[in-house]
Every structure is written in structure tokens, then in C-alpha cells.
Amino acid sequence: MSAASLPERFATVAELEDCLSEPTAEVAADLAKVPGDILVLGVAGKMGPTLARMAKRAAPEKRVVGVARFSDRGVRASLEKAGIETVACDLLDRRAVEALPGLANVVFMAAMKFGASGNPALTWAMNVHVPAIVAEVFATSRIVAISTGCVYPFVPVDSGGATEDTPATPPPGDYAYSCVGRERMFEHFSARLGTPGRIVRLNYAIDMRYGVLHDIATKVQGGEPIDLSMGHVNVIWQGDANAAALRCLARATTPTTPLNVTGPQTLSVRWLAKEFARRLGRAAKLTGSEGPTGWLNDASRMVAELGPPRVAIDRMLDWTADWLSRGMASHGKPTHYEVRDGRF
């Protein structure tokens, strides 16, 4: 699906998920270059199901296996209906991980963010110990690991964002520092064992049911105040993020290296709120003032390697406003993008 053929709206959740999982010709071409089947670890999260479906649609001849605890049986059933094999597994159990299919390509998506400040031990186990297990067990595979732009420090809002060369020294908090730990595990074992890979530093994926735009638009619609202290953000359509992650399998390096995956624009939260106010016919209630710094990523390397995202910000704004105005489904999980103290 090209940018020109993108829909005006999504009538149903099924239509939304079809768009989120629609592979471009570039995704299909890159996966054709990568020998072997694909294992998606942590497939049951917000992004995993559509990434796995995109992989299967782009390379129907490949075996795509999704791994998670699958506490929601509906997610597992929908994946299997799409032709994706599923395996229930606790990734904290090394023996269970060792029993997984030893496929040539791994997309690692398991993580813990929300509740991190209330359960730091589990946060570090999921974000550091599990990557160490996976990096050792799948040492002969390519590993694309989904990380976050939160590994960076806050940078000036007029800087264009942190680049891949910016040292990973985030503000305090168990979540961000454990994400640095996740990257260090993949870096260590990649260098020691010769495992090819990429680390995808994602900021922030957009789906109609969650994400920064959903959060801002929901507050505009409900007449809730919008805190401007984290006054600037980067966003990217989740379908574009899925495509970038899968295409990184064809661009694995040894040792593994990071790639910022986000939209190329630094967006003002004030501007986003006003745009939603205009589309929704509501007043935006803004509080506070913009901080001089934020969690912002420079997407220049991604654009150079993969090209620009397919879905532009205006299209995401239109889709989000339309979705919320019709009272469509929400995951009910705020991103907490406005947090500046690292406590999630």
C-alpha cells in the first residue's frame, strides 16, 4: 500500500490492523534477501501481532513463530488464524527458551515498562536478564531487538534529537536504565559470540487505540488539561515501525548497532493539541510551559537506510480524530509520554 492509497479512515479494528500489518514492496524485498524463518519473542504486546502478520504477509513462504505467555487467548487465536505459529513460553525460564524453535531470524519485543517503578526487580529481570538469555540461546541467529529512545538523555528541543552516537545515559529511573541494560546484553553477546543484529530505538509508535496522539486527542476530547512540561515529541506510524524493524533483519551488523526509528519531525505538544481541538471541535486546555529539553530522537540514519516513513503526521492526526470521534476501541493504556522523572 503506497502513501497515495492510504485509507481516509478505518471503519473497523480489522481494517486498522490490516493497514498496520500491510507490508510494502521494500519489506518483501528485504525479507527475500534474508534466509531462514522468523521468531518473534514477546509477540502478544501492542505492536507484536501486527509485526508478525506483516512478516507473514511479506514472506508467506517463511515460517513465522510468535512466542509469549498469551494471557489473552484471543491474541493467540488471531495470530494462528493469520498463519502464524504460536508457542506459549515464560522467557524468564531459560530451559523453556532453549526449547524454542532455533530459527535463523529473531525479532525481540519482550519488555516491561508500566509498573516499573513499583516492581524494579521484575523490570530489571525482564529488560536485562531475559535479553541475556535470548542473546546466548540464539547466538547463531540474526537478532533485531526492539529498544526505546528513552535510553538517551534529554536533549534540547531545537537540537534535532539524539543521534545513534549520543551516549546512552538517560534520566534516573528503573525503566530507562534497565533498557540501557537490555542493549548492553545484546551488544556484549553480539561482540563475544559474533551474532549479527540491530537495536531499534523506537519513539513513539502510533496506533489508533494507543500512543502519544491518542493520549493528547483523548484529553482534548474529554476537556482534560494537557501538561506541556514535556512539550515536544517524535512519533511514527506503527506500520512504519513494523516495517523498519523487519527490514533491519537484512541490515544486521556484527557487532549489533543501534538505529533510531521514529518520525523525522520534532512535534510540539501545544501544536498537536490545537490541531486536535480544531478537528474535534473542542477547546484544548493547556497547562504549564514547555521544558527546554525532551526525549527526542534524530531519524536521519533511518531515513538514509530505509527511506522516510510512509504515513505523515497530518494523516495520523486525521485518523486519530476520526477514530475517537466515533467512540472506537482503545487499549486504555496511556503512554505517560509527559513523564520527566523516569517513574512509569
PyMOL commands that set and color helices and strands:
alter all, ss='L'
color gray80, all
select helices_A, chain A and resi 3-5+13-20+25-33+48-58+73-81+94-98+120-137+149-151+174-193+212-222+238-251+269-280+300-306+313-325
alter helices_A, ss='H'
color red, helices_A
select strands_A, chain A and resi 38-41+64-68+85-88+105-108+142-148+155-156+197-202+205-206+225-227+232-233+236-237+257-261+267-268+285-287+293-294
alter strands_A, ss='S'
color yellow, strands_A
deselect
rebuild
show_as cartoon
